[in-house]
């Protein structure tokens, strides 16, 4: 019987505790984004296949789940990423706004994954986009915000992996018909395959030499000193250096790995790109970078940079208090005649900012068990009404019972 109600591959239900953890992390991140001046936008869960495909990188185009809208016959897509929707939104609704635009969002995305891949199809995503600036200051702000947002969640020992996709685009644009072979070799960090592919390329020796050195241009910030000596890539290295200087000024305290041969997001990012990694989880917590060509695909030329957060990847490393899940009080009347008074007390407490469960079941035989059960749900205690004008509080932490003549007297004791 239960098999009839099993969920499709890659999607799940979330019971209260997990759902509350997700909500708490999302709200913490969005609150920090707001403090930096980012304003929230909401985009639809699905839209036309053509519109959303325009702004996707090649890796995500293969992950689109689509269907035919029965009311129109149009092919529509469930969004595999929210950033292209933000780009469309800016190009169609916000292009007359005075830039730069600072926007943020949260929502779910859905991606096709092969059976047995172990990956979830449904992902909780939160992100920021800074649009209208092409300067290192914009890249620095986005990365600093990403790091400090994770620190707000108590996540420590972060590693920033940073590179420059523009540098790779410049070099690989010179390699002609062996470009795909070179890309594959760089992705695999396969020096032997890289040398073999380069030997076939009809390109100047100076370009060959730089491409062959890319796998070695990996390490701490000192790598940039070495890379700056290579004149044909100096411009890109200087941009990276400027961003890292800004991160110092933002007092970003994470470890930094520079990788000038990283092809992550190569068909999507156009400049500085980055990942934030925790040694405690296998997947990056945040992925981001500059994508200056995206919004132009929707008819509006506008530079942009941003990042996306995989919320569930954060849950195992975020320090969030489970106290937020607890109700502050449980209110229980001992007899039906006290129901009105109980409702009044519960409403007063809620208006004062407390979370309250109101248990109107006054079954004497079950009352003891219900008090014990509700005590475990409450951070302050269980309020028992025995007569009008008499309030008893059983404290959750100590189990001590105290009597008060009114609610105000009870609250003043907390």
Beta strands, then each sheet from edge to edge (+ up, - down):
strand 1: 39-40
strand 2: 46-48
strand 3: 65-68
strand 4: 75-78
strand 5: 101-110
strand 6: 122-131
strand 7: 158-164
strand 8: 218-219
strand 9: 255-259
strand 10: 272-278
strand 11: 286-290
strand 12: 304-310
strand 13: 327-333
strand 14: 356-359
strand 15: 378-387
strand 16: 390-395
strand 17: 401-404
sheet 1: 1+ 5+ 6- 12+ 11- 10+ 7- 9- 8+
sheet 2: 2+ 4- 3+
sheet 3: 14+ 13+ 15+ 16- 17+
end
